[in-house]
Amino acid sequence: MQKLIGIWLMSLFVEAISAHSSQLPADSISLYFLQVEEATSRHIGLWDKNIYGPLLIIDPDSREVYANVPDREGHLTLNEGIYRGILPKEVTIANTDFEWSGIHWAMVKMPLSRVRADRIDLFTHELFHVAQASLGFHFQREDNIHLDRREGRIYLRLELAALREALRAQRFTSAEEHLRNALIFRKYRHQLYRGAESAENWLEMMEGVATYTGQLMSGRDKWQWREYLLTRLSDFEQTPSFVRTFAYETVPVYGFFLYQADNHWNKKLETESDLTEVFSDAFGMNMRILLQAYVQQLAEEYNGRMITEEEQRRELSNSARLDIYREKFLDDPHLEIRLEEMNMSFDLNNLIPLDEDEGTVYHNIQISDHWGVLTVREGGALLRTDWRWVIVSEPHTITDERVTGDGWIIEMNEGYFVEKTPDGNYLLSKKK
């Protein structure tokens, strides 16, 4: 009992300081690790595996890291029960999983939430990514460009509106009707865009299932979880780009209802699973051919007219924005950088796809590669569709160690240089 009281008092102390500072004492970090370990232990049955593993908390300002296990190359030293060190500049910082110093880590950035459930949610989401290969999941990246197009956004918003009503429903039969309607909007969206089903499924399997795992392990009870999902859906409406963000919202809601009927539904998933079909089978949505007139009539139940008008206005302004980006990264003088063995971190909320063969604009991104580290804070960078080239605006200053431009900087490694090409653009090259 004394030990439990001590942990409870320490928890209160941690909650009080974590919202105000990215600096945490060692006993607070130890408590975080303990809370995550307890959460994963309680939920071994979710995947028939304890996904607890190597955790690394990082202060983005100082790059100081705090880990629960030692690394294999001696970069971390034990101090007050925590393994500490400095993360090299070539390792990008993000809430993610990554390989470093012989270990596959789950990395989480400071400052951490003052809410225990939110912290555990984040930690276990990233731990799932560390464990996913051992669970049999292997995914290939696909792009969801259609979710930045007018019709794609309209029918995703309608799906989310129906999911919101399902969560608000007082009876399960009413919730099921809204869930079926949500799937109607989803399947109609897939009819409109070739390849949309597989592209969306990739992200839902990759990030949606991880988000479901984190939310289930967070410690929220059923009603807290429901309110949390409703808040997230409401906030999601303000997200500038749906391209890489939608899966964090859709799968947890469907999973919330599936869990009530079958706690182990997720264990039936495998790499090739089609989540749309999993959800459709579970909630009895068996319509294969969807007529536009019927779907538009159904949309009226979920503010379809307002959503359509909003997306029409967005399309006009977005079209002008795309033209500006094409001019900046393709027509005007620019710097092209070949990607060899990169790792990157970026803001999911501001991805702007151009045409399929042109690539996607990332407003905030950091890329490290053999040539050095590119950091883009504003102004954006164009990552080509094949992920083999990244393009930034024309350089302002060029030295042997550093290249800068409008909102970006490259810290360049020895053996590389930037040269002007005959067409008036610039190229980062390796010295012969």
Secondary structure, 3 states (H helix, E strand, C coil): CHHHHHHHHHHHHHHHHHCCCCCCCHHHHHHHHHHHHHHHHHCHHHHCCCCCCCEEEECCCCCEEEECCCCCCCCCEEECCEEEEECCCCCCCCCEEEEECCEEEEEEECCCCCCHHHHHHHHHHHHHHHHCCCCCCCCCCCCCHHHHCHHHHHHHHHHHHHHHHHHHCCCHHHHHHHHHHHHHHHHHHHHHCCCHHHHHHHHHHHHHHHHHHHHHHCCCCHHHHHHHHHHHHHHHCCCCCCCCCCHHHHHHHHHHHHHHHCCCHHHHCCCCCCHHHHHHHHHCCCCCCCCHHHHHHHHHHHCHHHHHHHHHHHHHHHHHHHHHHHHHHHHCCEEEEECCCCEEEECHHHEEECCCCCCEEECCEEEEECCEEEEECCCCEEECCCCCEEEEECCCEECCCEEEECCEEEEECCCEEEEECCCCCEEEEECC
